[in-house]
Amino acid sequence: MHINLPDKRYYKIGEVAKAFNVNASLIRFWDKEFDIIKPKKNAKGNRMFTSEDIKNLQMIYHLVKEKGFTLDGARTKLKENPEKLKENHSIIARLEAIKDELIQIKNQL
């Protein structure tokens, strides 16, 4: 899944939820369920996600929503070999970006 977020240091939960096309409550739930998501919290307690958190959320989204893993299954997969999973996910993201670009070129012809 390719998401469009501006290049910033921190993202609000609403921005993240909109980028993933899910409810903010799901992002909060995943924050509680998965240890790899560690958003900063401001004085009000609002979650502020970093680009690393966004990458981790993309992996979780891919495993749970696209691959159909259960939460326990996704948690196990993330703990088994996180570096290989991150590498594979970055390759998939690059291929999806190339695919989107090729589709745009095709539509312009």
C-alpha positions as CSV (number, residue, x, y, z in Angstrom):
1,M,0.0,0.0,0.0
2,H,1.4,3.4,-1.1
3,I,0.4,6.2,1.2
4,N,0.7,9.9,0.5
5,L,1.9,11.9,3.5
6,P,3.8,15.1,3.4
7,D,7.4,15.0,4.5
8,K,7.3,16.0,8.1
9,R,8.8,15.1,11.4
10,Y,5.6,14.2,13.2
11,Y,2.1,13.2,12.0
12,K,-1.1,13.6,13.9
13,I,-3.3,10.5,14.3
14,G,-6.0,11.9,12.0
15,E,-3.5,12.4,9.2
16,V,-2.2,8.8,9.6
17,A,-5.7,7.4,9.8
18,K,-6.7,9.3,6.6
19,A,-3.6,8.1,4.8
20,F,-4.4,4.5,5.6
21,N,-8.1,5.0,5.0
22,V,-9.0,3.6,8.5
23,N,-10.5,5.0,11.6
24,A,-8.3,6.7,14.2
25,S,-9.5,4.1,16.7
26,L,-7.8,1.4,14.7
27,I,-4.5,3.2,14.8
28,R,-4.9,3.7,18.6
29,F,-5.7,0.0,18.9
30,W,-2.6,-1.1,16.9
31,D,-0.5,1.3,19.0
32,K,-1.6,-0.6,22.1
33,E,-1.2,-4.0,20.5
34,F,2.2,-3.7,18.8
35,D,5.3,-2.8,20.6
36,I,7.1,-1.5,17.5
37,I,4.8,1.5,17.3
38,K,6.1,4.2,19.7
39,P,4.4,7.5,19.0
40,K,5.5,10.5,21.0
41,K,2.8,12.1,23.1
42,N,2.5,15.8,23.6
43,A,1.3,17.6,26.8
44,K,-2.3,16.9,26.0
45,G,-1.6,13.2,25.4
46,N,-2.1,13.4,21.6
47,R,-0.1,10.8,19.7
48,M,2.5,12.2,17.2
49,F,3.8,9.5,14.8
50,T,7.3,9.6,13.3
51,S,8.2,8.4,9.8
52,E,9.5,5.2,11.4
53,D,6.1,4.6,13.1
54,I,4.5,5.1,9.7
55,K,6.7,2.4,8.2
56,N,5.9,0.1,11.0
57,L,2.2,0.8,10.6
58,Q,2.5,0.0,6.9
59,M,4.0,-3.4,7.7
60,I,1.2,-4.0,10.2
61,Y,-1.4,-2.9,7.7
62,H,0.1,-5.2,5.0
63,L,0.1,-8.2,7.3
64,V,-3.3,-7.7,8.9
65,K,-5.4,-6.1,6.1
66,E,-3.8,-7.3,2.9
67,K,-2.4,-10.7,3.9
68,G,-5.1,-11.6,6.4
69,F,-2.9,-12.3,9.4
70,T,-4.5,-12.3,12.9
71,L,-3.0,-9.9,15.4
72,D,-1.1,-12.7,17.1
73,G,0.1,-13.9,13.8
74,A,1.3,-10.5,12.7
75,R,2.9,-9.9,16.1
76,T,4.8,-13.2,15.8
77,K,5.8,-12.4,12.2
78,L,7.2,-9.0,13.2
79,K,9.2,-10.6,16.0
80,E,10.7,-13.5,14.0
81,N,12.8,-11.6,11.6
82,P,11.9,-7.9,11.6
83,E,14.9,-6.8,9.4
84,K,13.9,-9.2,6.6
85,L,10.3,-8.1,6.8
86,K,11.3,-4.4,6.6
87,E,13.5,-5.1,3.6
88,N,10.7,-7.1,1.8
89,H,8.2,-4.4,2.6
90,S,10.4,-1.6,1.3
91,I,10.9,-3.6,-2.0
92,I,7.1,-4.1,-2.3
93,A,6.5,-0.3,-1.6
94,R,9.0,0.6,-4.4
95,L,7.4,-1.8,-6.8
96,E,4.0,-0.4,-6.1
97,A,5.3,3.2,-6.6
98,I,6.8,2.1,-10.0
99,K,3.5,0.4,-10.9
100,D,1.5,3.6,-10.0
101,E,3.9,5.7,-12.2
102,L,3.6,3.3,-15.1
103,I,-0.2,3.4,-14.8
104,Q,0.0,7.2,-14.9
105,I,2.1,7.1,-18.0
106,K,-0.3,4.6,-19.7
107,N,-3.2,6.9,-18.9
108,Q,-1.4,9.9,-20.5
109,L,-0.9,8.0,-23.8
